[in-house]
C-alpha cells in the first residue's frame, strides 16, 4: 500500500516537473521567436536558464549577427548606388534651379492635416545689396558701337573712373540667374520682346542689345523696324523706335517711344501748330495695333510728367475722348496716376486673349540731382557709390504708384527703383558730350551700368 502511494507521488512529482519544464521551454521559445516581446519591460526576477538553453540562444545570436552583418554589407552597396543616383539627381536639380527663370526659397510648414508641407516663395529681386564683381561689365562700352548711343557710352567721354562698372546686384536669400546672351536668345526663340516707354526705356533696350551680343558687331542681325511701322517719318530726324531680329533664333527685340504711355493725336490735323490730345485713359495706338505680336512687354513712364514737358509738346489732357475738366486729374500726379492704372488695366484685360504674353511694368528710374535740379545747378559728382554695405530690405516698392497699379493683375512689377536709388555715382553727370556749364545729367545712366541689372532681373523673370 505504502509502496503504491510512494510510486503515485513520484509519478505526480515527475508529471509536475515535466509540465513545468515543458511550459518553461515553450515560454522561452516564444520569447525568442517574437521580437515584439523585447519591447516589454524585463521581469523583475532573473530567469534561470540551463546551459543547454544558453548555448542555443548564443547560437541564435551569432546567426542573427551574421545576418545583420550581411545586411549591412548589402545596405552599404545599396547606399553607395543610391548615393550616386542621389548625387546625379541633386546635380540635375541644381542645374534645373540654376537655369530656372524664378529662383525661390522654401520654408517648411505644417499643412491643415499636420503633415509637413513646403511653401515656395518667389524671389524678391528688389531686396538685396550691391557687391563688387571683377567679372563685370558684361560688355565693352567702347566695343558696343552698333547698338549703344555715344551720348550714353561713358567710356567714350572724358570720364576716367569706371568703378561703377564693377558692381553686381545680389538679391537677398536667393541667387539671380547669370545672364548669357545665347541662353537669352534660346529662351526667346521665335518670340518678340518689346520695350515701350521713354528715354530710360530706350537705355534698357540698348543695354539688352549690348548684353545679348557681348558688345560685339553682329552684321547678321536684321533691322525689321518696317514690320512695326518704325520708320523715319517725313520731317523727323529719327523713327519712333527700332526693331532688330536675331536670325539664329528668330528673336526680335524692339523699342517704341511712348514717354507718357497714352494715346496722343493731333487735335487739328490740318494745322501744323495744333495742340495734341493726350488721352490719359487710352493706350497708345502702337500697342493696340501690335500687341498680338509680342511675347514679352516691358512698359515704363515717369520723367515726362511735368508742366514743362506738357507745354513744350502742346499736350492737352483728355479723358473719355474730351478735354479733362476734373481738377484732381488736372494736377500732374493725378494725371500720371490715372494713366499708369489705365494702361496696366488695359494690358491686363488683353492677357486672356494672348495667354503666351508676359507683361511687366518697370518702376521709375530715380534721379540724383543734389543742390538743385537739372537746370538750376543740380549735380551728381560722386564717384564712390553710397550703396556698398547697405542692404535694401523693403517689402514694398519704392515706386508706390507702379506697385499699386499692378496689384491684383497679371502684369508683373519690374521693381528697379530702390536698387537704382543706391547708385548715384552711375549717372552720366558732367561728362555728357553735349554738356553745358552748370548742367549735369543725373537722370540717364552710363552704359555699361545700372540698366544692365534691370535686364538681368527681367531675364530672371521671363
C-alpha positions as a printed Julia matrix, in Angstrom:
462×3 Matrix{Float64}:
   0.0     0.0     0.0
   2.73    2.42    1.04
   4.81    1.45   -1.96
   1.89    2.18   -4.26
   1.38    5.57   -2.6
   5.08    6.44   -2.93
   5.03    5.34   -6.53
   1.94    7.51   -7.17
   3.53   10.56   -5.55
   6.69   10.14   -7.53
   4.66    9.86  -10.7
   2.8    13.07   -9.83
   6.04   14.9    -9.0
   7.6    13.75  -12.23
   4.49   14.87  -14.13
   4.53   18.29  -12.43
   8.24   18.75  -13.11
   7.72   17.72  -16.72
   4.86   20.2   -17.12
   6.99   22.99  -15.59
   9.94   22.2   -17.85
   7.74   21.98  -20.96
   6.0    25.27  -20.06
   9.32   26.99  -19.45
  10.64   25.71  -22.75
   7.53   26.94  -24.59
   7.77   30.37  -22.94
  11.45   30.7   -23.76
  10.87   29.53  -27.31
   8.04   32.03  -27.77
  10.1    34.88  -26.29
  12.99   34.1   -28.62
  10.8    33.9   -31.75
   8.72   37.02  -31.03
  10.82   40.2   -31.3
   7.95   42.43  -30.21
   8.16   40.92  -26.76
  11.52   42.59  -26.28
   9.67   45.88  -26.16
   8.12   44.93  -22.84
   9.92   45.6   -19.55
  12.14   42.71  -18.37
  10.96   40.55  -15.48
  11.93   41.7   -12.01
  13.44   38.31  -11.21
  16.31   36.81  -13.17
  15.26   33.89  -15.28
  17.44   30.88  -14.62
  18.36   29.1   -17.84
  20.1    25.82  -18.3
  23.47   25.66  -20.11
  21.79   23.87  -23.0
  19.29   26.69  -23.49
  22.04   29.33  -23.14
  24.06   27.55  -25.78
  21.05   27.54  -28.09
  20.45   31.27  -27.52
  24.12   32.05  -28.21
  23.91   30.18  -31.48
  20.81   32.14  -32.45
  22.54   35.43  -31.58
  25.59   34.55  -33.66
  23.32   33.58  -36.54
  21.42   36.86  -36.15
  24.68   38.8   -36.07
  25.82   37.1   -39.3
  22.51   38.07  -40.94
  22.91   41.66  -39.73
  26.49   41.79  -40.98
  25.44   40.52  -44.39
  22.59   43.01  -44.36
  24.98   45.86  -43.53
  27.21   44.95  -46.45
  24.2    44.77  -48.74
  22.9    48.07  -47.33
  26.29   49.68  -47.86
  26.32   48.64  -51.51
  22.75   49.84  -51.94
  23.55   53.15  -50.22
  26.57   53.61  -52.46
  24.41   53.07  -55.52
  21.67   55.28  -54.13
  24.28   57.88  -53.24
  25.46   58.03  -56.84
  21.87   58.21  -58.03
  21.02   60.9   -55.48
  24.15   62.83  -56.4
  23.14   62.81  -60.06
  19.59   63.78  -59.14
  20.86   66.6   -56.92
  23.18   67.78  -59.67
  20.28   67.72  -62.14
  18.01   69.57  -59.7
  20.67   72.2   -59.03
  21.15   72.66  -62.76
  17.4    72.99  -63.23
  17.09   75.51  -60.4
  20.07   77.44  -61.7
  18.5    77.58  -65.16
  15.03   78.32  -63.88
  13.75   81.82  -64.52
  12.4    82.03  -60.98
  14.84   81.43  -58.16
  12.92   80.66  -54.98
  13.36   79.99  -51.32
  11.26   77.39  -49.49
  10.04   77.2   -45.92
   8.87   74.03  -44.19
   5.44   74.34  -42.56
   2.61   72.07  -41.47
  -0.47   71.83  -43.65
  -4.03   71.62  -42.3
  -3.63   67.9   -41.65
  -0.45   68.36  -39.66
   1.76   67.0   -42.42
   4.99   68.66  -43.48
   4.4    70.99  -46.39
   6.85   73.08  -48.41
   5.86   76.63  -49.27
   7.61   78.03  -52.32
   8.26   81.75  -52.14
   9.23   83.63  -55.29
  12.47   85.57  -55.04
  12.04   89.28  -54.37
  14.8    90.61  -56.6
  14.28   94.14  -55.29
  15.71   93.15  -51.9
  19.5    92.83  -51.65
  22.71   94.79  -51.97
  25.41   95.81  -54.44
  28.61   93.79  -54.25
  31.96   94.13  -56.08
  32.43   91.78  -59.03
  35.58   91.79  -61.14
  33.77   89.84  -63.86
  31.83   92.98  -64.73
  30.94   94.66  -67.03
  29.02   92.25  -69.26
  30.15   94.07  -72.42
  32.51   96.78  -73.6
  31.3   100.36  -73.6
  33.76  101.06  -76.39
  33.04   97.97  -78.47
  29.23   98.12  -78.48
  29.01  100.87  -81.08
  26.43   99.01  -83.17
  23.72   99.41  -80.53
  24.92  101.93  -77.94
  24.36  105.66  -78.47
  27.52  107.68  -77.98
  25.66  110.03  -75.62
  25.39  107.17  -73.09
  28.74  105.46  -73.65
  30.77  106.97  -70.8
  33.92  105.14  -71.96
  33.81  107.41  -74.99
  33.68  110.53  -72.83
  36.2   112.25  -70.57
  35.22  110.24  -67.52
  38.22  108.44  -66.03
  36.72  106.47  -63.12
  34.92  103.25  -64.02
  34.43  101.54  -60.68
  30.68  101.84  -61.27
  31.03   99.11  -63.9
  32.32   96.6   -61.33
  29.24   96.21  -59.16
  26.68   93.41  -59.25
  23.26   93.27  -57.6
  22.99   90.4   -55.11
  19.37   89.6   -54.15
  18.73   88.61  -50.55
  18.1    84.9   -49.81
  18.25   83.81  -53.45
  20.59   83.73  -56.41
  19.94   85.57  -59.64
  20.39   83.59  -62.81
  23.58   84.5   -64.62
  22.88   86.28  -67.88
  24.12   84.66  -71.07
  23.31   86.08  -74.49
  22.83   82.71  -76.18
  20.65   81.43  -73.33
  18.54   84.56  -73.57
  18.03   84.11  -77.32
  17.1    80.44  -76.93
  14.61   81.31  -74.2
  13.01   83.8   -76.58
  13.28   81.65  -79.68
  10.59   82.6   -82.21
   9.45   85.33  -79.81
   9.35   89.12  -79.62
  10.27   91.33  -76.66
   9.02   94.91  -76.78
  10.1    97.88  -74.66
   7.57  100.71  -74.72
   8.4   103.89  -72.81
  10.69  106.9   -72.55
  14.45  107.51  -72.88
  15.14  105.31  -69.83
  13.28  102.54  -71.63
  15.48  103.17  -74.64
  18.54  102.85  -72.4
  17.28   99.48  -71.19
  16.71   98.44  -74.8
  20.25   99.4   -75.87
  21.68   97.77  -72.76
  19.96   94.48  -73.63
  21.21   94.57  -77.22
  24.77   95.02  -75.93
  24.32   92.26  -73.34
  23.0    89.75  -75.88
  25.86   90.39  -78.32
  28.54   90.88  -75.68
  29.17   94.28  -77.24
  30.43   92.72  -80.46
  29.46   93.57  -84.03
  26.71   91.31  -85.38
  26.24   92.03  -89.09
  23.7    89.2   -89.43
  21.18   90.91  -87.12
  18.31   92.24  -89.21
  16.61   95.62  -88.96
  12.87   94.81  -89.05
  11.53   98.17  -87.97
   9.3    98.46  -91.03
   7.29   95.43  -89.79
   6.18   97.57  -86.85
   5.89  100.93  -88.6
   9.18  102.08  -87.07
  10.43  104.15  -89.98
  11.57  107.76  -90.2
   8.51  109.87  -90.9
   8.76  112.92  -93.13
  10.24  115.84  -91.24
  11.56  113.7   -88.36
  15.23  113.12  -87.54
  14.68  109.55  -86.35
  11.96  106.9   -86.17
   9.7   106.38  -83.18
  11.57  103.21  -82.35
  13.8   100.38  -83.5
  13.34   96.65  -84.0
  16.06   94.05  -84.59
  15.86   90.32  -85.26
  18.45   87.67  -84.46
  18.05   85.15  -87.31
  19.72   82.26  -85.44
  16.75   82.0   -83.07
  14.21   84.26  -84.81
  14.2    86.51  -81.74
  13.03   90.1   -82.13
  13.89   92.92  -79.7
  12.25   96.3   -80.18
  11.74   99.68  -78.57
   8.87  102.09  -79.18
   8.95  105.68  -77.95
   5.89  106.48  -75.81
   7.07  108.73  -73.0
   3.66  109.03  -71.3
   2.14  105.62  -72.21
  -1.1   107.02  -73.52
  -2.55  107.75  -76.92
  -1.53  111.1   -78.41
  -3.17  112.52  -81.53
  -3.35  115.96  -83.17
  -6.5   117.91  -82.37
  -6.46  119.59  -85.79
  -4.61  117.56  -88.39
  -4.72  120.45  -90.84
  -2.91  122.84  -88.53
   0.89  122.43  -88.21
   0.8   124.29  -84.9
  -2.04  122.24  -83.47
  -2.2   121.03  -79.88
  -2.22  117.31  -79.2
  -4.79  115.4   -77.2
  -3.16  113.12  -74.66
  -5.85  110.55  -73.86
  -4.99  109.55  -70.3
  -7.38  106.58  -70.36
  -6.45  105.21  -73.78
  -3.4   103.03  -74.59
  -1.0   104.1   -77.35
  -2.17  103.21  -80.86
   1.07  101.27  -81.35
   0.15   98.87  -78.55
  -3.39   98.41  -79.8
  -2.05   97.58  -83.24
   0.89   95.3   -82.43
   0.26   93.76  -79.0
  -0.76   90.45  -80.6
   2.79   90.08  -81.97
   4.52   90.43  -78.59
   5.54   87.67  -76.17
   7.2    89.89  -73.59
   6.19   93.5   -72.96
   8.05   95.98  -70.72
   6.35   99.32  -70.05
   7.73  102.41  -68.32
   6.97  106.09  -67.86
   7.81  108.78  -65.35
  10.03  111.75  -66.07
   7.94  113.42  -68.77
   5.14  114.07  -66.29
   5.81  117.75  -65.61
   4.32  121.04  -66.75
   7.38  121.91  -68.81
   7.08  118.8   -70.97
   3.32  119.21  -71.42
   3.74  122.8   -72.53
   6.7   122.09  -74.82
   4.87  119.25  -76.57
   1.5   121.09  -76.62
  -0.19  118.17  -74.88
  -3.73  118.72  -73.62
  -5.23  116.24  -71.16
  -8.26  114.3   -72.39
 -10.41  111.77  -70.56
 -13.27  109.89  -72.15
 -12.45  111.43  -75.52
 -12.98  115.01  -74.37
 -10.81  117.64  -72.65
 -10.41  116.92  -68.95
 -12.4   119.05  -66.52
 -11.63  117.14  -63.33
  -9.36  119.28  -61.15
  -7.97  116.23  -59.32
  -6.83  114.74  -62.62
  -5.56  118.1   -63.86
  -2.68  118.05  -61.37
   0.34  116.22  -62.77
   0.46  113.42  -60.21
  -3.27  112.78  -60.7
  -2.9   112.52  -64.47
   0.12  110.26  -64.19
  -1.61  108.02  -61.67
  -4.69  107.69  -63.88
  -2.58  106.88  -66.95
  -0.49  104.2   -65.24
  -3.56  102.48  -63.79
  -5.33  102.75  -67.17
  -2.51  101.19  -69.2
  -1.97   98.39  -66.66
  -5.72   97.68  -66.57
  -5.91   97.59  -70.36
  -2.94   95.24  -70.74
  -4.37   93.01  -68.02
  -7.67   92.83  -69.94
  -5.76   91.62  -73.02
  -3.89   88.79  -71.29
  -6.7    86.22  -71.68
  -6.61   86.84  -75.43
  -2.85   86.26  -75.54
  -2.03   83.61  -72.92
   1.6    83.48  -74.05
   2.2    87.16  -73.25
   4.26   88.14  -70.2
   3.76   91.8   -69.31
   5.9    93.9   -66.98
   5.6    97.45  -65.74
   9.04   98.78  -64.84
   9.1   101.05  -61.79
  10.54  104.53  -62.15
  14.27  105.11  -62.53
  15.41  107.58  -59.83
  17.19  110.9   -60.39
  20.14  112.06  -58.28
  20.35  115.84  -58.55
  21.99  117.33  -55.47
  21.99  121.07  -54.74
  19.41  121.9   -57.38
  17.62  120.48  -60.41
  18.91  119.79  -63.9
  18.65  123.47  -64.88
  19.45  125.08  -61.53
  22.93  123.75  -60.8
  21.99  120.27  -59.59
  24.92  117.82  -59.7
  25.9   114.19  -59.14
  29.7   114.31  -58.95
  30.11  111.41  -56.54
  32.38  108.67  -57.92
  32.01  106.3   -54.98
  28.63  104.59  -54.68
  26.73  105.23  -51.5
  25.43  101.69  -51.8
  28.33   99.48  -50.68
  27.46   97.71  -47.45
  23.87   98.95  -47.5
  21.22   96.27  -47.8
  17.78   97.03  -49.21
  15.13   95.09  -47.25
  11.88   96.92  -48.05
   8.98   94.6   -48.83
   7.08   97.25  -50.79
   8.32   99.01  -53.91
   9.9   102.45  -53.67
   7.53  103.37  -56.52
   4.09  103.05  -54.85
   2.16  104.24  -57.91
   3.5   101.4   -60.06
   3.32   98.93  -57.19
  -0.33   99.67  -56.5
  -1.25   99.67  -60.2
  -0.14   96.08  -60.8
  -1.65   94.6   -57.62
  -4.36   92.08  -58.41
  -3.44   91.97  -62.11
  -1.48   89.64  -64.34
   1.02   92.4   -65.06
   4.25   91.93  -63.09
   6.26   94.72  -61.48
   9.87   95.02  -62.64
  10.95   96.75  -59.46
  14.22   98.62  -60.01
  13.66  101.88  -58.14
  15.15  101.07  -54.74
  18.28   99.32  -56.03
  18.9   102.1   -58.55
  18.46  104.74  -55.85
  21.65  103.42  -54.24
  23.73  104.14  -57.36
  24.13  107.91  -57.5
  27.64  107.57  -58.96
  26.42  105.72  -62.08
  24.95  108.69  -63.95
  26.5   110.5   -66.92
  26.95  113.55  -64.69
  29.05  116.36  -66.15
  30.66  114.13  -68.78
  27.83  114.39  -71.3
  29.03  115.04  -74.86
  26.6   117.94  -75.05
  27.17  119.21  -71.51
  26.8   122.89  -70.85
  28.41  124.76  -67.94
  26.41  124.15  -64.78
  24.23  121.47  -66.37
  24.67  117.79  -65.47
  22.8   114.66  -66.5
  21.83  112.96  -63.25
  18.89  111.16  -64.85
  20.38  108.93  -67.54
  22.91  106.22  -66.75
  26.35  105.39  -68.07
  26.36  102.2   -70.12
  27.54   99.62  -69.24
  25.91  100.32  -65.91
  22.8   100.15  -63.78
  20.27   99.36  -66.6
  22.19   96.12  -67.22
  20.92   94.95  -63.82
  17.35   95.81  -64.81
  17.75   93.39  -67.71
  19.28   90.71  -65.52
  16.22   90.87  -63.27
  13.96   90.81  -66.34
  15.83   87.77  -67.67
  15.4    86.01  -64.33
  11.61   86.51  -64.51
  10.98   85.61  -68.16
